[in-house]
Each structure stands twice: as structure tokens, then as C-alpha cells.
Amino acid sequence: MKHSPASVIRNGVDETTYRKYRVPSGELLLQMVEILAQERGGFTQSELMQRLGVSKAVIFRMCITLLYHQYIERHPITHRLALTRRVLALGNSAICEHNLIEEALPIMRRLRDLTGETVQIGTQFDAEGIVLNQIPSTQAIRIVVDPGTRFGLHCTAPGKAILAYLPEAELEKTLKAMTFPRHSASTITDRKKFRQELEKVKKVGYAVDLAEGVIAGLHCVSCPIFDEAGYPVGALTVLGPSMRMAEAHFSSVAEHLRPLASELSAKAL
């Protein structure tokens, strides 16, 4: 089949074939899931009707389908609809063919024991990051973030670690979709300076953040995890309070982190 120069091809499917064989109802369900993924607080049925431009009856049928299969849940008081952890589980399985999350657990425990701090694995989700799993620190004072929590790519070590190794075209597209809100005095809010930060990450092989995100006093060191094609599918991160994990300790943390991130990448082959 010949394609016109302007034809869009995604995952081997050209636009002409897509328009001929697409399933509108399935497409609406996917659009609804993507909309719900934008807001952790969820949406009402009326808000979803406005976003999708469909009737109340159509929204009702889609909600019943997703509720029954446990992909969304309805808040008992506000009646707002939100995605469940079941969607996160699907994302976990899609990270790589051999279930990277399961492979990561023993490595994460080793890294936690070496550093004494909380260890997380996360990935990119559009213009945000998402925490997939964690091994909490054994310290009395520790920072723990629930799996499924979203994080900014511009203000976190895992976000920087992943973005630094994206193909240039994909990186540029992601940067255009990102916002750069300031969360602290150290947050990078300028796109040009952020690109310079990514170049630094590639030079040293790991990313850091100095309490740049929404959690005050949180320091992180992170290394990318690659698939068999060398694509950054996630990031392995050590995080702890600044009073314990000072900037002067970042290089020693990275010494533990880099070989274990490489070991995890090898398991994804």
C-alpha cells in the first residue's frame, strides 16, 4: 500500500488504514482513560461529557464498563470518577517484556541496604513521571511516596535521568508538552537551562535533584534503566532527606547506584 507524504504512520499503521478500520467506541474509551489520567482527583460524568463531546447515555455506558472491570472508581461522596491502581498494574507489565518490576525488587533491596535510604523505580508517562514501586528506608525518619504518584520531569532526578537519554525528536516533543512550575528556590524553570542540565546528566551518568520538587528537603540521585534497544524505559532512584543525604554524598550514592541500574538494564534484555 502506498502512503501519501503527509500520511501519519504510528506503530506501522498508516492514517488511511486507521480511518477505515478504527473502532469509534473503543477509541472513546481510550480517550476517556487518557482524560482521567490527567487529574488524580477525577472528573464528574458531566465534565467527561463536555471533554469528549458525547451524550449522557454514551458516557454512562462507558462508565459502567470501566467500573465493572475495575479500571475506574467512583468517590462515594463527590461521585467523581478516577482511575484505579489496576491501570498502574497494566503500565507495570508494559514496561518491558520480562516484567521489569519483578526483576527490580532484589536489586532495589540491595541498593536500599547499601545506602540506607528509600529506593524507587519510576517511568515517564507523557509529560509527567510516575512512581511504579519502592523499597522504604530502614531509617526511623524516611520519605515514602505511594506507587502511582505522579512527579514532575523537570524537578526530579528520575525525570532528568529518563529525559537525558530520549531520542532528540521525542525529547523535543516532550519538552514542548511540559510545564516548568517552580516548587523551590532550586527548581529549574527555564527550558534552555534544563537542556543544559540534561547534558550534564549524560556527562556524569546520573541525575540529581536538590529539593527541587514538591516535597521540601528531598534529595535524589537517579540512573536510567534501558531496554534492549538502548531506550530509557525507567529510572532507579535513591531518595532521602537532605539532612542525611547531603549534596556531598551524591557521588558516593551514585557509585552504588550506577552498577545496579546497569544490572537491571541487562535483565530487561
C-alpha positions in Angstrom: 0.0 0.0 0.0 1.3 3.4 -0.9 1.1 6.3 1.5 1.0 10.0 0.7 3.9 12.1 2.0 1.5 13.7 4.6 0.2 10.3 5.9 0.8 9.7 9.6 2.2 6.3 10.5 2.0 5.1 14.1 3.3 1.7 15.1 3.2 0.5 11.5 -0.4 1.7 10.9 -1.0 4.5 8.4 -3.7 7.1 8.7 -5.8 5.7 5.8 -5.9 2.2 7.2 -6.7 3.6 10.7 -9.6 5.6 9.4 -11.0 2.6 7.5 -10.8 0.1 10.4 -10.9 2.1 13.6 -13.5 1.2 16.3 -15.1 4.5 17.4 -16.5 3.1 20.7 -13.1 1.7 21.6 -11.4 5.0 20.7 -13.8 6.8 23.0 -12.9 4.5 25.9 -9.2 5.1 25.3 -9.8 8.9 25.2 -11.7 8.7 28.4 -8.9 6.9 30.2 -6.4 9.4 28.9 -8.5 12.3 30.2 -8.9 10.6 33.6 -5.1 10.2 33.8 -4.7 13.9 33.7 -6.2 14.6 37.1 -5.8 12.4 40.2 -9.0 13.9 41.7 -11.0 12.6 38.8 -13.9 14.1 36.9 -17.7 14.0 37.1 -19.8 12.4 34.3 -20.9 15.9 33.2 -17.2 17.0 32.9 -16.4 13.9 30.9 -19.4 14.6 28.6 -18.0 18.1 27.9 -14.4 16.9 27.4 -15.4 14.1 25.0 -18.4 15.8 23.3 -20.7 12.9 23.7 -24.2 12.3 25.1 -25.0 11.4 28.7 -26.1 7.9 27.6 -22.7 7.2 25.9 -20.8 8.4 29.0 -23.0 6.3 31.2 -22.3 3.1 29.2 -18.6 3.7 29.1 -18.5 4.4 32.9 -20.4 1.2 33.6 -18.0 -0.8 31.5 -14.9 0.6 33.2 -16.4 0.4 36.7 -17.3 -3.2 36.2 -13.8 -4.1 35.1 -12.3 -2.1 38.0 -10.4 0.4 35.8 -12.1 3.3 37.4 -13.8 4.0 40.7 -16.5 6.4 41.9 -15.9 8.5 45.0 -18.7 7.7 47.5 -19.3 11.4 48.4 -18.3 13.6 45.4 -19.2 10.9 42.8 -16.1 11.9 40.8 -14.6 9.2 38.6 -10.9 8.3 38.8 -8.5 5.7 37.6 -7.7 2.8 39.9 -4.4 1.1 40.6 -5.4 -1.6 38.1 -4.4 0.8 35.3 -1.0 1.2 37.0 -0.6 -2.6 37.1 -1.1 -2.6 33.3 1.6 0.0 33.0 3.9 -2.1 35.1 3.5 -5.1 32.8 4.1 -2.9 29.8 7.4 -1.5 30.9 9.2 -4.4 29.4 8.5 -7.9 28.1 10.2 -9.7 31.1 8.4 -7.7 33.8 11.0 -5.2 34.9 9.2 -4.5 38.2 9.7 -8.1 39.4 13.3 -8.1 38.2 13.9 -4.8 40.0 12.9 -5.9 43.6 16.0 -7.8 44.7 18.2 -5.1 43.1 16.2 -2.3 44.9 16.6 -4.2 48.2 20.4 -4.4 47.7 20.6 -0.7 46.9 18.5 0.2 49.9 20.8 -1.9 52.1 23.9 -0.2 50.6 22.6 3.3 51.0 20.2 3.0 53.9 17.7 5.2 52.0 14.4 4.7 50.2 14.8 3.2 46.7 12.2 3.8 43.9 11.7 2.7 40.3 9.7 5.1 38.1 8.9 5.8 34.5 7.8 8.5 32.1 4.0 8.9 31.4 3.6 11.6 28.7 4.8 14.8 30.1 5.0 13.5 33.7 6.7 10.7 35.7 5.0 8.0 37.7 6.3 6.0 40.7 6.0 2.3 40.0 7.4 0.7 43.1 9.6 1.4 46.1 11.6 -0.2 48.9 11.4 2.0 52.0 14.4 3.1 54.0 15.1 1.3 57.3 15.7 4.7 59.0 13.4 6.0 61.6 12.9 9.2 59.6 12.3 8.3 56.0 10.5 9.6 52.9 7.9 7.3 51.3 5.8 8.1 48.2 2.9 5.8 47.2 3.2 3.9 43.9 1.1 5.6 41.3 2.2 9.1 42.5 2.9 11.5 39.6 6.0 13.6 39.6 7.3 16.5 37.5 10.0 15.6 35.0 11.8 18.9 35.3 12.2 18.9 39.1 13.2 15.3 39.9 16.2 13.1 39.4 14.3 10.3 37.7 12.7 12.7 35.3 16.0 14.1 34.3 17.6 10.6 34.1 15.0 9.4 31.6 14.8 12.6 29.5 18.5 12.9 29.1 18.6 9.7 27.1 15.5 10.1 25.0 15.9 10.3 21.2 16.2 14.0 20.2 12.9 14.2 18.4 11.0 12.6 21.3 12.8 14.8 23.8 11.9 18.0 21.9 8.2 16.9 21.7 8.2 16.1 25.4 9.8 19.4 26.4 7.1 21.3 24.4 4.4 19.5 26.3 6.0 20.1 29.7 5.4 22.9 32.1 8.1 24.2 34.4 6.5 25.3 37.6 8.7 26.5 40.5 8.4 24.4 43.6 11.5 25.7 45.4 14.4 28.1 45.0 16.4 25.4 43.3 13.8 24.3 40.7 14.9 24.8 37.1 12.1 26.7 35.3 14.0 27.7 32.1 13.9 25.3 29.2 17.3 26.2 28.0 18.9 25.7 31.4 17.0 22.4 31.7 18.6 21.2 28.5 22.0 22.1 29.9 21.1 20.1 33.0 20.3 17.1 30.8 23.7 17.4 29.0 25.3 17.3 32.5 23.4 14.1 33.3 24.7 12.4 30.2 28.2 13.5 31.0 28.3 12.1 34.5 25.9 9.2 34.0 23.4 10.1 36.8 20.9 12.8 37.7 20.3 14.6 40.9 17.8 17.0 42.4 18.4 19.3 45.3 15.0 19.6 46.9 13.7 20.9 43.5 10.3 19.2 43.7 7.1 19.4 45.8 8.5 17.6 48.9 10.6 20.0 50.9 14.1 18.8 51.8 14.0 15.8 49.5 17.3 14.9 47.7 17.5 12.3 45.0 20.1 10.6 42.8 18.9 8.6 39.8 20.2 6.5 36.9 18.3 5.5 33.8 17.2 1.9 33.0 17.5 0.9 29.4 15.7 -1.7 27.2 17.5 -3.9 24.6 17.3 -1.1 22.1 19.0 1.4 24.5 15.7 3.3 25.1 15.3 4.7 28.7 12.2 2.8 30.0 12.6 4.0 33.5 14.9 5.2 36.3 16.3 3.7 39.5 16.4 6.3 42.3 17.8 6.7 45.8 16.0 9.4 47.8 16.4 10.7 51.3 16.1 13.8 53.5 18.7 16.4 52.9 19.9 16.3 56.5 21.2 12.7 55.8 21.7 12.7 52.0 23.6 15.9 51.5 24.9 17.0 48.1 28.4 16.0 49.2 27.2 12.4 49.4 25.7 12.3 45.9 28.8 10.9 44.1 29.2 8.0 46.6 25.4 7.2 46.3 25.9 7.2 42.5 28.8 4.7 42.9 26.4 2.2 44.4 23.5 3.2 42.0 25.2 3.0 38.6 26.2 -0.6 38.5 22.9 -1.8 39.9 21.0 0.3 37.3 23.2 -1.3 34.6 22.4 -4.8 36.1 18.7 -4.0 35.9 19.0 -2.8 32.3 20.7 -6.1 31.4 17.8 -8.0 32.9 15.5 -6.1 30.6 17.3 -7.6 27.5 
